[in-house]
Amino acid sequence: MILIMLGAPGTGKGTVAGILSKKLGIPQVSTGDIFRKNISEKTELGKLAESYISKGALVPDDVTVKLVEDRLNQEDAQAGVILDGFPRTTAQAEALDKILENINKKVDMTINLTTPEEEIIERIVNRRICPKCKSVYNLVLNPTKKEGICDKCGAELTARADDNEETIKSRLETYFEQTSPLVNYYEEKGKLFSATVSKTINKMGVDVANDVLKKLEGE
């Protein structure tokens, strides 16, 4: 089973993908994880990706596509994967279709999460991350028991340098420019499932994941 997560930063893609990964028994795969793994293992593709990342440049589509293709061929991905962060453009989506066709697979569902922009900004500005165990908290939605201290390992939480309103608005603008055609691409194929994650309608990540599972089961 191949699932794709779409959604702007702060919509809760990681939360929903994590729940689905456990329920379905398939790995959650992000391009960031793929890049880091290949760079740390000094693979040829990893060295190539690092040559762009180290200069602050975007990794070209052909390199990203090859890294994703390699990941899909690994043993733990044979039952399927949840792709988070790929594809980002229609060109990448078309490349993914060709990869999947070659291994007799297809995209089963694309999950598109939407959240009002003001809520996204509020979530990200209040996001805190544990530098040690990588747990993620939110000062408003998911605070720690002791202010500023990770519940799991006791490390002091930090905020990402780019988690500020100006940078977030820029990231959102770029995301919507890139992704709007991608939403249409999967909608036309009948593979799109959209859900709003918002405090105004009380739709949480676990609710979205359960809705997805019901849809996959044909309910």
C-alpha positions as CSV (number, residue, x, y, z in Angstrom):
1,M,0.0,0.0,0.0
2,I,1.3,3.4,-1.0
3,L,0.0,6.5,0.8
4,I,1.1,10.1,0.3
5,M,0.8,12.8,2.9
6,L,0.2,16.3,1.7
7,G,-0.2,19.4,3.9
8,A,1.4,22.6,4.7
9,P,3.9,22.9,7.6
10,G,2.0,22.7,10.9
11,T,-1.0,20.7,9.7
12,G,0.0,17.6,11.6
13,K,1.1,15.4,8.7
14,G,3.7,13.7,10.9
15,T,1.2,12.9,13.6
16,V,-1.3,11.3,11.2
17,A,1.4,9.5,9.3
18,G,2.8,8.1,12.5
19,I,-0.6,6.7,13.6
20,L,-1.2,5.2,10.2
21,S,2.3,3.7,10.1
22,K,1.6,1.8,13.4
23,K,-1.9,0.7,12.4
24,L,-0.9,-0.5,8.9
25,G,2.5,-1.8,9.7
26,I,4.3,0.1,7.0
27,P,7.1,2.6,7.4
28,Q,6.7,6.4,7.4
29,V,9.2,7.7,4.9
30,S,10.2,11.4,4.5
31,T,12.7,12.8,2.0
32,G,14.6,14.4,4.9
33,D,15.1,11.0,6.5
34,I,16.2,9.5,3.2
35,F,18.7,12.4,2.6
36,R,20.2,12.1,6.2
37,K,20.5,8.3,6.0
38,N,22.3,8.4,2.6
39,I,24.5,11.3,3.6
40,S,25.5,9.6,6.9
41,E,26.2,6.3,5.1
42,K,28.2,8.2,2.4
43,T,26.4,6.5,-0.4
44,E,27.0,7.8,-3.9
45,L,23.5,9.4,-4.0
46,G,24.1,10.7,-0.5
47,K,27.3,12.4,-1.6
48,L,25.5,13.9,-4.6
49,A,22.6,15.2,-2.4
50,E,25.0,16.7,0.1
51,S,26.8,18.6,-2.6
52,Y,23.6,20.6,-3.1
53,I,22.4,20.8,0.5
54,S,25.8,22.0,1.7
55,K,25.5,25.0,-0.6
56,G,21.9,25.7,0.5
57,A,20.6,24.7,-2.8
58,L,17.6,22.4,-3.5
59,V,18.4,18.8,-4.4
60,P,17.4,18.4,-8.1
61,D,14.4,16.2,-8.9
62,D,16.4,13.5,-10.6
63,V,18.6,12.9,-7.5
64,T,15.6,13.0,-5.2
65,V,13.6,10.6,-7.4
66,K,16.5,8.1,-7.4
67,L,16.8,8.3,-3.6
68,V,13.1,7.6,-3.2
69,E,13.2,4.8,-5.8
70,D,16.1,3.2,-3.8
71,R,14.1,3.5,-0.6
72,L,11.0,1.9,-2.1
73,N,13.1,-1.2,-3.1
74,Q,14.3,-1.8,0.4
75,E,13.0,-4.9,2.3
76,D,10.9,-3.0,4.9
77,A,9.0,-1.1,2.2
78,Q,7.8,-4.1,0.3
79,A,4.3,-4.1,2.0
80,G,4.1,-0.3,1.3
81,V,5.1,3.1,2.7
82,I,3.7,6.4,3.8
83,L,5.5,9.1,1.8
84,D,5.8,12.4,3.7
85,G,7.4,15.3,1.8
86,F,7.4,13.6,-1.6
87,P,6.2,14.3,-4.2
88,R,6.2,18.1,-3.9
89,T,5.5,18.9,-7.6
90,T,3.5,17.4,-10.4
91,A,6.8,16.4,-12.2
92,Q,7.8,14.4,-9.1
93,A,4.3,12.8,-8.9
94,E,4.7,11.7,-12.5
95,A,8.1,10.2,-11.8
96,L,6.7,8.4,-8.8
97,D,4.0,6.9,-10.9
98,K,6.6,5.5,-13.3
99,I,8.7,4.0,-10.4
100,L,5.6,2.4,-8.9
101,E,4.5,1.0,-12.3
102,N,7.9,-0.7,-12.7
103,I,7.4,-2.6,-9.4
104,N,3.7,-3.3,-10.0
105,K,2.4,-0.9,-7.4
106,K,0.3,2.3,-7.4
107,V,-0.6,5.2,-5.2
108,D,-3.6,4.0,-3.1
109,M,-4.5,7.3,-1.5
110,T,-3.2,10.8,-1.1
111,I,-4.1,12.4,2.2
112,N,-4.4,16.2,2.0
113,L,-4.5,18.0,5.4
114,T,-5.7,21.6,5.5
115,T,-5.6,24.0,8.5
116,P,-6.4,27.8,8.6
117,E,-3.3,29.8,8.1
118,E,-3.6,31.7,11.4
119,E,-3.7,28.4,13.2
120,I,-0.7,27.1,11.4
121,I,1.3,30.1,12.4
122,E,0.1,29.8,16.0
123,R,1.1,26.1,16.1
124,I,4.6,26.6,14.6
125,V,5.5,29.6,16.6
126,N,4.6,27.7,19.8
127,R,6.4,24.5,18.7
128,R,9.2,23.2,20.9
129,I,11.6,20.3,20.2
130,C,13.7,18.1,22.4
131,P,17.2,18.2,21.0
132,K,18.0,14.8,22.7
133,C,15.1,12.5,21.9
134,K,13.4,14.6,19.2
135,S,10.0,14.7,20.9
136,V,7.8,17.6,19.7
137,Y,5.6,19.7,22.0
138,N,3.5,22.7,21.7
139,L,3.2,25.4,24.3
140,V,-0.5,25.8,23.7
141,L,-1.8,22.4,22.4
142,N,0.6,19.9,23.9
143,P,2.7,21.5,26.7
144,T,5.1,19.6,28.9
145,K,4.4,18.8,32.5
146,K,7.3,21.0,33.6
147,E,7.7,24.2,31.5
148,G,10.6,23.9,29.0
149,I,11.6,20.4,30.0
150,C,11.0,17.2,27.9
151,D,8.6,14.8,29.6
152,K,10.4,11.8,28.2
153,C,14.1,12.5,28.8
154,G,14.3,15.6,30.9
155,A,16.3,17.6,28.3
156,E,15.7,21.4,27.9
157,L,13.5,22.1,24.9
158,T,14.5,24.4,22.0
159,A,12.7,26.3,19.3
160,R,13.8,26.0,15.7
161,A,15.4,29.3,14.4
162,D,13.0,29.4,11.4
163,D,9.9,28.9,13.6
164,N,8.9,32.6,13.4
165,E,6.0,34.3,11.8
166,E,7.8,35.9,8.9
167,T,9.6,32.7,7.8
168,I,6.4,30.6,8.3
169,K,4.4,32.9,6.0
170,S,7.1,32.6,3.3
171,R,7.2,28.8,3.6
172,L,3.4,28.6,3.4
173,E,3.4,30.7,0.2
174,T,6.0,28.5,-1.4
175,Y,4.1,25.4,-0.3
176,F,0.8,26.5,-1.8
177,E,2.4,27.5,-5.1
178,Q,4.0,24.1,-5.5
179,T,1.3,21.9,-4.1
180,S,-1.9,23.3,-5.5
181,P,-1.3,21.6,-8.9
182,L,-0.4,18.4,-7.0
183,V,-3.7,18.3,-5.2
184,N,-5.5,18.7,-8.5
185,Y,-3.3,15.9,-10.0
186,Y,-4.4,13.3,-7.4
187,E,-8.0,14.6,-7.3
188,E,-8.3,14.0,-11.1
189,K,-7.1,10.4,-10.5
190,G,-9.7,9.9,-7.8
191,K,-6.9,9.3,-5.2
192,L,-7.4,12.3,-3.0
193,F,-8.8,12.3,0.6
194,S,-8.9,15.8,2.1
195,A,-9.4,16.6,5.8
196,T,-9.4,19.8,7.8
197,V,-7.4,19.7,11.0
198,S,-8.6,22.6,13.1
199,K,-9.4,23.5,16.7
200,T,-12.7,25.1,15.5
201,I,-14.1,21.7,14.4
202,N,-12.1,19.7,16.9
203,K,-10.6,17.4,14.2
204,M,-7.5,15.8,15.7
205,G,-4.8,13.7,14.0
206,V,-6.2,10.4,15.4
207,D,-9.6,11.3,14.0
208,V,-8.2,11.9,10.6
209,A,-6.2,8.6,10.7
210,N,-9.3,6.7,11.7
211,D,-11.2,8.3,8.8
212,V,-8.4,7.3,6.4
213,L,-8.5,3.7,7.7
214,K,-12.3,3.5,7.2
215,K,-11.9,4.9,3.7
216,L,-9.2,2.3,2.8
217,E,-11.5,-0.4,4.1
218,G,-14.3,0.8,1.9
219,E,-16.6,1.9,4.6
